[in-house]
Amino acid sequence: MNQKVKQTMTNEKNVIITIKRLGINGEGIGYYRKKIIFIPNALPDEVVVAKIIKEFPHYIQAELVRIKEKSPDRVDFPAGVDLAIGGLELAHLSYQKQLKFKRDNVLEALKKYHPRGYNKYKVKPTIPAPNQWHYRNKAQYQIEQDHGQINLGLFAPNSHQLYDLPIMPTQSEKTQKIERQIKELVEKFHVAIANPYRHTDGLKTIVVRQAQATNEIQVTLVTVGHLIKNLPALSTEIINLPNVVSVFQNETDWHNPQVWGNKTTKLMGKNQIIDEILTKKFALSPRAFFQLNPVQTATLYSHALKFLDLGPEDTLIDAYSGVGTLGILAADQVKQVIGIETIPEAVADANHNVELNHLHNANYIQGSVEKILPQLEQNGVSIDALIVDPPRTGLAKSLIKTLLKIKPKTFVYISCNPSTLAQDLVLLSDVYNVRLIENVDMLPQTPRCECIVKLTLR
């Protein structure tokens, strides 16, 4: 929805809309004057009163004013949290219907892009999460100072409006508590806070990550600039908070659209925190990727490894490997694991995790998958099995071309975006059959879902 705005701020007061279905981001969809209208927090079959915010050439954005006819699937939104906050887009929908919505999202994406044989794919019901609340082990909150008031929380989607978050019901209680304690310390020590309007240096983001197995907590202070007023005093207080074992500073600048910059420095404490999945240990540095729902991660990875059908003579390529989770979990079943990852800190963590788990058949390489994979083949490496877990943008087209040439006999694709998955399957289905798609609900109360796809050579 980023077409050029017609910027028709309409003179309509309120409109009455019947909601037909949910959009991919969980918003209610209806029609007004033959145009599609998006209304967050509205549910299918509800009749609602909505206020039109903006009109675009092909669609309308609106906000919910009130509900005239309520859906039986509606549940109470968490108390004390603003409706505009991201990360709770489906919190007003019953959990069983959330699971159905996530499976339907996959089916809709397949129908839209129609990869070969898509109407015969077996798409299983979404596997529910055992905990629908307080499951997130990492909080990444923005901080700002507005007319003397410090806010620490999340931006509303597609806006620069930051909402202070005393409560966040999907966040683990420990990480949420540490975030709020750090806010109090920032106020106490008058720590400089970055100003996006004046482009002045200061604290910009506070990241708190908890290891479920050990309860160790890692704090990273993302700053614009290096020397920040009173940051050392803040760090000394943070390390004394319950379970906090390390404090880092990550430096970014105003030209970087991402949260994280490229330079990370340990201020005090341990280099990494240790977590555990399916009896294997994983050391995590601040920038290393790790799934946000540790309990459900075990479900996701155990299903993915089962789909691989690995044998003792196989070489497994763990692409987009992060800290080496999937490859290390599979190492006992194969002859050799080779992991590929672009982030240097993650590669260092992965190889450290190999040592941590006393493995001798796994190695992790820094670089892009599309470049490293052909090099491995040229060097005579037998690429028997491949597992990919790419970012939301999906697989690079150059990598897909490489895969279609190399043709690993066993191939599992883990996707966090049904749309890019379906697009990638259009190309991959030239050579592979899609045997099964398994959905795992990693992030309840949100539209997000992880899909595990089992592909076999035709």
Buried (B, 14 or more C-beta within 10 A) or exposed (E): EEEEEEEEEEEBEEBEBBBEEBBBBBBBBBEBEEEBBBBBBBBBBBBBBBBBEBBBEEBBBBBBBEBEEEBEBBBEBBEEBBBBBBBBBBBBBBBEBBBBBBBBBBBBBBEEBBBBEBEEBEBBEBBBBEBBBBBBBBBBBBBBBEEEEBBBBBBBBEEEEBBBBEBBBBBBEBBBBBBBBBBEBBEEBEBBBBBEEEEEBBBBBBBBBBBBEBEBBBBBBBBBBEEBBBBEBBBBBBBEBEBBBBBBBBBBBBEEEEBBBEEBEBBBBBBBBBBBBEEBBBBBBBBBBBBBBBBBBBBBBEBBBEBBBBEEEBBBBBBBBBBBBBBBBBBBBBBBBBBBBEBEBBBBBBBBBBEBBEBEBBBBBBEBBBEBBBEBBEEEBBBBBBBBBBEEEBBBEEBBEBBEEBEBEBBBBBBBBBBBBBBBBBBBBEBBBBEBBBBBBBBBBBBBBBBBBBBBEE
